[in-house]
Amino acid sequence: MTKIVPEDKARQGHWGWHALRILIAGLLLAFIAWGAVEIYGELIKSPTTQQTVPAAPPAAQKSTQGS
């Protein structure tokens, strides 16, 4: 026999500490994975993708040394 429950009294249940711990653990694991991917991305970066500052032309360096 089915129990009749009024709509204002029907509940799924409470969240509790168990669900909170699972949500926090999932969030921490996501941050750890994100950090690992960031570190890996920096390690495999090729030298051509890094920007370098060009040196001054040799003619400009000679003119400043003579003054």
N, CA, C and O atoms as CSV, one atom per row, in Angstrom:
chain,resi,resn,atom,element,x,y,z
A,1,MET,N,N,0.830,-1.168,0.000
A,1,MET,CA,C,0.000,0.000,0.000
A,1,MET,C,C,0.885,1.245,0.000
A,1,MET,O,O,1.873,1.316,0.730
A,2,THR,N,N,0.520,2.215,-0.821
A,2,THR,CA,C,1.271,3.448,-0.961
A,2,THR,C,C,0.896,4.423,0.134
A,2,THR,O,O,-0.278,4.630,0.438
A,3,LYS,N,N,1.932,5.020,0.721
A,3,LYS,CA,C,1.698,6.002,1.774
A,3,LYS,C,C,1.479,7.365,1.137
A,3,LYS,O,O,2.272,7.772,0.288
A,4,ILE,N,N,0.445,8.070,1.512
A,4,ILE,CA,C,0.143,9.391,0.980
A,4,ILE,C,C,0.792,10.434,1.888
A,4,ILE,O,O,0.539,10.493,3.092
A,5,VAL,N,N,1.644,11.256,1.260
A,5,VAL,CA,C,2.365,12.293,1.997
A,5,VAL,C,C,1.964,13.645,1.415
A,5,VAL,O,O,1.992,13.818,0.196
A,6,PRO,N,N,1.591,14.607,2.259
A,6,PRO,CA,C,1.249,15.935,1.745
A,6,PRO,C,C,2.464,16.583,1.063
A,6,PRO,O,O,3.606,16.318,1.439
A,7,GLU,N,N,2.211,17.429,0.064
A,7,GLU,CA,C,3.284,18.044,-0.717
A,7,GLU,C,C,4.219,18.899,0.136
A,7,GLU,O,O,5.422,18.931,-0.123
A,8,ASP,N,N,3.698,19.581,1.134
A,8,ASP,CA,C,4.553,20.443,1.955
A,8,ASP,C,C,5.389,19.650,2.952
A,8,ASP,O,O,6.296,20.213,3.566
A,9,LYS,N,N,5.114,18.370,3.129
A,9,LYS,CA,C,5.880,17.531,4.059
A,9,LYS,C,C,6.859,16.601,3.331
A,9,LYS,O,O,7.725,16.002,3.969
A,10,ALA,N,N,6.731,16.472,2.000
A,10,ALA,CA,C,7.585,15.559,1.239
A,10,ALA,C,C,8.996,16.141,1.125
A,10,ALA,O,O,9.168,17.322,0.826
A,11,ARG,N,N,9.998,15.297,1.366
A,11,ARG,CA,C,11.397,15.728,1.292
A,11,ARG,C,C,12.231,14.606,0.682
A,11,ARG,O,O,11.923,13.425,0.840
A,12,GLN,N,N,13.285,14.999,-0.012
A,12,GLN,CA,C,14.228,14.038,-0.548
A,12,GLN,C,C,15.155,13.527,0.548
A,12,GLN,O,O,15.567,12.367,0.541
A,13,GLY,N,N,15.461,14.372,1.448
A,13,GLY,CA,C,16.415,14.030,2.495
A,13,GLY,C,C,17.343,15.214,2.714
A,13,GLY,O,O,17.268,16.202,1.984
A,14,HIS,N,N,18.189,15.129,3.680
A,14,HIS,CA,C,19.096,16.230,3.967
A,14,HIS,C,C,20.452,15.945,3.342
A,14,HIS,O,O,20.789,14.795,3.063
A,15,TRP,N,N,21.222,16.994,3.125
A,15,TRP,CA,C,22.538,16.856,2.489
A,15,TRP,C,C,23.503,16.135,3.422
A,15,TRP,O,O,24.077,15.107,3.065
A,16,GLY,N,N,23.667,16.663,4.574
A,16,GLY,CA,C,24.547,16.022,5.542
A,16,GLY,C,C,26.021,16.244,5.241
A,16,GLY,O,O,26.387,16.848,4.232
A,17,TRP,N,N,26.853,15.741,6.139
A,17,TRP,CA,C,28.306,15.928,6.031
A,17,TRP,C,C,28.914,15.048,4.950
A,17,TRP,O,O,29.932,15.411,4.361
A,18,HIS,N,N,28.315,13.911,4.683
A,18,HIS,CA,C,28.865,12.991,3.682
A,18,HIS,C,C,28.908,13.644,2.302
A,18,HIS,O,O,29.931,13.588,1.620
A,19,ALA,N,N,27.813,14.256,1.895
A,19,ALA,CA,C,27.767,14.910,0.586
A,19,ALA,C,C,28.716,16.102,0.540
A,19,ALA,O,O,29.349,16.345,-0.487
A,20,LEU,N,N,28.823,16.838,1.623
A,20,LEU,CA,C,29.735,17.977,1.665
A,20,LEU,C,C,31.178,17.526,1.500
A,20,LEU,O,O,31.949,18.155,0.776
A,21,ARG,N,N,31.546,16.440,2.168
A,21,ARG,CA,C,32.910,15.917,2.040
A,21,ARG,C,C,33.190,15.460,0.612
A,21,ARG,O,O,34.290,15.671,0.102
A,22,ILE,N,N,32.222,14.847,-0.027
A,22,ILE,CA,C,32.414,14.408,-1.412
A,22,ILE,C,C,32.590,15.606,-2.342
A,22,ILE,O,O,33.447,15.577,-3.226
A,23,LEU,N,N,31.801,16.648,-2.158
A,23,LEU,CA,C,31.923,17.843,-2.986
A,23,LEU,C,C,33.273,18.529,-2.784
A,23,LEU,O,O,33.897,18.958,-3.755
A,24,ILE,N,N,33.725,18.635,-1.553
A,24,ILE,CA,C,35.017,19.269,-1.277
A,24,ILE,C,C,36.158,18.431,-1.839
A,24,ILE,O,O,37.104,18.985,-2.398
A,25,ALA,N,N,36.092,17.112,-1.705
A,25,ALA,CA,C,37.132,16.233,-2.256
A,25,ALA,C,C,37.188,16.355,-3.778
A,25,ALA,O,O,38.276,16.383,-4.354
A,26,GLY,N,N,36.049,16.426,-4.425
A,26,GLY,CA,C,36.027,16.596,-5.878
A,26,GLY,C,C,36.626,17.913,-6.305
A,26,GLY,O,O,37.339,17.978,-7.306
A,27,LEU,N,N,36.347,18.963,-5.558
A,27,LEU,CA,C,36.917,20.271,-5.860
A,27,LEU,C,C,38.432,20.268,-5.689
A,27,LEU,O,O,39.151,20.824,-6.519
A,28,LEU,N,N,38.917,19.651,-4.627
A,28,LEU,CA,C,40.366,19.562,-4.415
A,28,LEU,C,C,41.046,18.750,-5.514
A,28,LEU,O,O,42.117,19.123,-5.992
A,29,LEU,N,N,40.430,17.651,-5.910
A,29,LEU,CA,C,41.007,16.857,-6.991
A,29,LEU,C,C,41.034,17.633,-8.306
A,29,LEU,O,O,41.978,17.498,-9.084
A,30,ALA,N,N,40.018,18.437,-8.560
A,30,ALA,CA,C,40.002,19.251,-9.771
A,30,ALA,C,C,41.134,20.276,-9.743
A,30,ALA,O,O,41.779,20.501,-10.767
A,31,PHE,N,N,41.388,20.904,-8.588
A,31,PHE,CA,C,42.490,21.861,-8.478
A,31,PHE,C,C,43.844,21.185,-8.651
A,31,PHE,O,O,44.742,21.751,-9.274
A,32,ILE,N,N,44.000,19.990,-8.112
A,32,ILE,CA,C,45.256,19.257,-8.265
A,32,ILE,C,C,45.492,18.904,-9.734
A,32,ILE,O,O,46.608,19.045,-10.234
A,33,ALA,N,N,44.455,18.451,-10.418
A,33,ALA,CA,C,44.585,18.118,-11.838
A,33,ALA,C,C,44.912,19.358,-12.656
A,33,ALA,O,O,45.739,19.300,-13.566
A,34,TRP,N,N,44.274,20.471,-12.341
A,34,TRP,CA,C,44.529,21.720,-13.050
A,34,TRP,C,C,45.988,22.144,-12.861
A,34,TRP,O,O,46.648,22.540,-13.821
A,35,GLY,N,N,46.485,22.063,-11.644
A,35,GLY,CA,C,47.877,22.418,-11.380
A,35,GLY,C,C,48.851,21.521,-12.122
A,35,GLY,O,O,49.857,21.997,-12.647
A,36,ALA,N,N,48.564,20.230,-12.169
A,36,ALA,CA,C,49.442,19.301,-12.883
A,36,ALA,C,C,49.474,19.618,-14.376
A,36,ALA,O,O,50.535,19.556,-14.997
A,37,VAL,N,N,48.341,19.950,-14.948
A,37,VAL,CA,C,48.299,20.292,-16.367
A,37,VAL,C,C,49.039,21.600,-16.631
A,37,VAL,O,O,49.722,21.723,-17.647
A,38,GLU,N,N,48.916,22.566,-15.746
A,38,GLU,CA,C,49.642,23.829,-15.909
A,38,GLU,C,C,51.153,23.598,-15.875
A,38,GLU,O,O,51.887,24.147,-16.698
A,39,ILE,N,N,51.612,22.792,-14.931
A,39,ILE,CA,C,53.051,22.508,-14.826
A,39,ILE,C,C,53.525,21.759,-16.061
A,39,ILE,O,O,54.583,22.072,-16.607
A,40,TYR,N,N,52.755,20.773,-16.508
A,40,TYR,CA,C,53.122,20.015,-17.695
A,40,TYR,C,C,53.173,20.926,-18.922
A,40,TYR,O,O,54.063,20.787,-19.761
A,41,GLY,N,N,52.237,21.841,-19.029
A,41,GLY,CA,C,52.219,22.772,-20.154
A,41,GLY,C,C,53.445,23.660,-20.179
A,41,GLY,O,O,53.960,23.968,-21.253
A,42,GLU,N,N,53.920,24.074,-19.026
A,42,GLU,CA,C,55.134,24.891,-18.967
A,42,GLU,C,C,56.372,24.062,-19.316
A,42,GLU,O,O,57.313,24.582,-19.916
A,43,LEU,N,N,56.378,22.801,-18.952
A,43,LEU,CA,C,57.539,21.954,-19.229
A,43,LEU,C,C,57.681,21.630,-20.708
A,43,LEU,O,O,58.801,21.522,-21.208
A,44,ILE,N,N,56.575,21.475,-21.413
A,44,ILE,CA,C,56.666,21.092,-22.820
A,44,ILE,C,C,56.683,22.293,-23.753
A,44,ILE,O,O,56.694,22.121,-24.972
A,45,LYS,N,N,56.684,23.492,-23.214
A,45,LYS,CA,C,56.684,24.683,-24.055
A,45,LYS,C,C,57.967,24.691,-24.881
A,45,LYS,O,O,59.062,24.575,-24.331
A,46,SER,N,N,57.835,24.826,-26.186
A,46,SER,CA,C,59.012,24.807,-27.058
A,46,SER,C,C,59.729,26.151,-26.989
A,46,SER,O,O,59.109,27.166,-26.673
A,47,PRO,N,N,61.028,26.169,-27.279
A,47,PRO,CA,C,61.788,27.428,-27.210
A,47,PRO,C,C,61.299,28.468,-28.214
A,47,PRO,O,O,61.495,29.662,-27.989
A,48,THR,N,N,60.675,28.060,-29.304
A,48,THR,CA,C,60.207,29.024,-30.300
A,48,THR,C,C,58.988,29.797,-29.817
A,48,THR,O,O,58.700,30.875,-30.337
A,49,THR,N,N,58.277,29.275,-28.849
A,49,THR,CA,C,57.099,29.981,-28.356
A,49,THR,C,C,57.452,31.005,-27.283
A,49,THR,O,O,56.627,31.853,-26.939
A,50,GLN,N,N,58.663,30.934,-26.756
A,50,GLN,CA,C,59.077,31.902,-25.745
A,50,GLN,C,C,59.528,33.180,-26.433
A,50,GLN,O,O,60.231,33.127,-27.443
A,51,GLN,N,N,59.138,34.305,-25.905
A,51,GLN,CA,C,59.512,35.572,-26.504
A,51,GLN,C,C,60.847,36.026,-25.939
A,51,GLN,O,O,61.077,35.959,-24.731
A,52,THR,N,N,61.721,36.489,-26.819
A,52,THR,CA,C,63.023,37.002,-26.401
A,52,THR,C,C,63.121,38.463,-26.800
A,52,THR,O,O,62.498,38.894,-27.771
A,53,VAL,N,N,63.897,39.213,-26.058
A,53,VAL,CA,C,64.117,40.621,-26.358
A,53,VAL,C,C,65.329,40.710,-27.267
A,53,VAL,O,O,66.401,40.235,-26.895
A,54,PRO,N,N,65.195,41.307,-28.457
A,54,PRO,CA,C,66.340,41.390,-29.363
A,54,PRO,C,C,67.413,42.317,-28.803
A,54,PRO,O,O,67.111,43.309,-28.141
A,55,ALA,N,N,68.658,41.981,-29.077
A,55,ALA,CA,C,69.785,42.792,-28.606
A,55,ALA,C,C,69.915,44.022,-29.490
A,55,ALA,O,O,69.420,44.047,-30.616
A,56,ALA,N,N,70.576,45.024,-28.975
A,56,ALA,CA,C,70.803,46.249,-29.742
A,56,ALA,C,C,71.778,45.948,-30.880
A,56,ALA,O,O,72.641,45.083,-30.737
A,57,PRO,N,N,71.651,46.646,-31.999
A,57,PRO,CA,C,72.568,46.425,-33.119
A,57,PRO,C,C,74.007,46.783,-32.725
A,57,PRO,O,O,74.216,47.676,-31.903
A,58,PRO,N,N,74.993,46.100,-33.299
A,58,PRO,CA,C,76.393,46.381,-32.932
A,58,PRO,C,C,76.820,47.816,-33.210
A,58,PRO,O,O,77.666,48.338,-32.484
A,59,ALA,N,N,76.272,48.477,-34.228
A,59,ALA,CA,C,76.663,49.856,-34.557
A,59,ALA,C,C,76.266,50.799,-33.423
A,59,ALA,O,O,77.013,51.725,-33.108
A,60,ALA,N,N,75.132,50.585,-32.821
A,60,ALA,CA,C,74.685,51.445,-31.725
A,60,ALA,C,C,75.551,51.265,-30.500
A,60,ALA,O,O,75.753,52.219,-29.749
A,61,GLN,N,N,76.065,50.080,-30.277
A,61,GLN,CA,C,76.900,49.824,-29.112
A,61,GLN,C,C,78.260,50.509,-29.266
A,61,GLN,O,O,78.815,50.997,-28.282
A,62,LYS,N,N,78.806,50.551,-30.491
A,62,LYS,CA,C,80.113,51.175,-30.713
A,62,LYS,C,C,80.035,52.684,-30.527
A,62,LYS,O,O,80.970,53.290,-30.004
A,63,SER,N,N,78.936,53.296,-30.947
A,63,SER,CA,C,78.833,54.749,-30.866
A,63,SER,C,C,78.703,55.199,-29.403
A,63,SER,O,O,79.145,56.300,-29.075
A,64,THR,N,N,78.125,54.406,-28.535
A,64,THR,CA,C,77.981,54.809,-27.164
A,64,THR,C,C,79.270,54.579,-26.382
A,64,THR,O,O,79.486,55.238,-25.365
A,65,GLN,N,N,80.128,53.669,-26.824
A,65,GLN,CA,C,81.371,53.404,-26.121
A,65,GLN,C,C,82.390,54.513,-26.353
A,65,GLN,O,O,83.217,54.767,-25.477
A,66,GLY,N,N,82.359,55.172,-27.488
A,66,GLY,CA,C,83.344,56.200,-27.796
A,66,GLY,C,C,83.095,57.502,-27.069
A,66,GLY,O,O,84.014,58.318,-27.007
A,67,SER,N,N,81.955,57.755,-26.528
A,67,SER,CA,C,81.635,59.052,-25.917
A,67,SER,C,C,82.276,59.216,-24.595
A,67,SER,O,O,82.106,60.251,-23.950
